[in-house]
C-alpha cells in the first residue's frame, strides 16, 4: 500500500510544472495552432504551405552575400480572435538566403 501512495505522490508531483493557459492564450492559440515554421525553414516549405506572400521587401544582403527579404502575409479575416497561420493577423517572415531567420505577428492589422 505504501508503494501505491508513493507512486501516486511521484505522479502528481511531476504535474506541478504544467502551465494552464490564460483565456487570451486559449482563444488566440487553441490546440494545434502552433506556428508551422521554425527558424531555418526553407523558403520552398513556406511557399508550399502558405503560397506566395502578399508583399516581398528586399533588405539588401549580409556580409556573405546572402539576400535578406521580408515576406508579408496579410491577415484575411481580421475580426477573428484566433491567431492561426495568417488568417487573422499579419505575418512578417524574414529570410537570409533561403532560410527563415525571424517571424513576427502584428497585434493590430493594417493594410
N, C-alpha and C positions, 0 to 999 in steps of 0.2 A: 504494500500500500504506500509505503514511503517513496518508493521509486516512481509510482504513478504521480504523486504530488510533486516530486522533484522534476519530472518530465513536463508536467503542466506548467510549473513555475518557469522553467527554461523556455518553453514555447511562448508563453505570454511575455516574458521579459524581452524576447527577441523582437517583439512587435512595438516596443516603446519608441522606436525612431521613425515610425511611419508618419508621413506628413498628410494631414487632412486638408484638401484644397479649400480655399475660400470660395464663397459664392461666385465672385467675379472670375476666379480661375476656372471653376467648373463650367461657367457659362461661356467663357471665351475659348477655352481649350478642353472640350469634352474628350472622353477616352477615344483614342485612335486618331486624334488630330494633331499629333506632334509634327513639328516641321519635317518635311520629307527629305531635306537636304542637309548634309553635314559639310564642314569645311573640307575642301579638297574635291568636292563633287565636280565632275567634268561638265562642261557646257552641254555636251551631247545628251547627258542624262536629264538636265534641266529642260532642254528643248523637247525631249521625248515626253516628259511628264506634264509640262505646262505650255508647250508651244512657243511661238515667237513672242518676245516681250513687246509691250506697247511702245517703249522708247529704249534706245541704246545711247548712252552718253559715253564718249571716249574721254579718258582721263590721262592720255599720254602713255608713257611706258616707264618701266622701272629701270634700275641700273644695269640689268641683264638683258634689256631689250624686249621683255615681255609686255604685251599691251595690257593696259588697265581699262576695264569697262565697267559701267554700271548698267544693269538691266532693270528696267522699271516695269512692274506689272500693276496695273490699276485695279483696285477693288471693284467688283462688278455690281454687288448689291450692298451698298454701304449702310443700309439700315439694319442689317443683321448683326446681332451681338456676338456671333460666333466667329472666331478668327481661324478659318480653315483655308489653307493654301492662300489664294489671293481673292477669295470670293467677296470678303467684306472689308479688307484692309489693303492699302497699297504696300507692295513689297519691293524692296531695293536689294538686288543681288549684285555683289561686287566680285569681279574676276581679275586675276592676274594671269596672263597667258590663257590657258584652257581650264583653270581650276577656280572654284569658288573660294573666296577668302573672307567674306563677311556677308551677312544678311540682316537687314533691318526692316522693321514694320512701322508704318505711320500710325499713330494713335487716331488722328482725325485725317480723313482723306480729303484731298483737294485735287482738282484736275487742272 
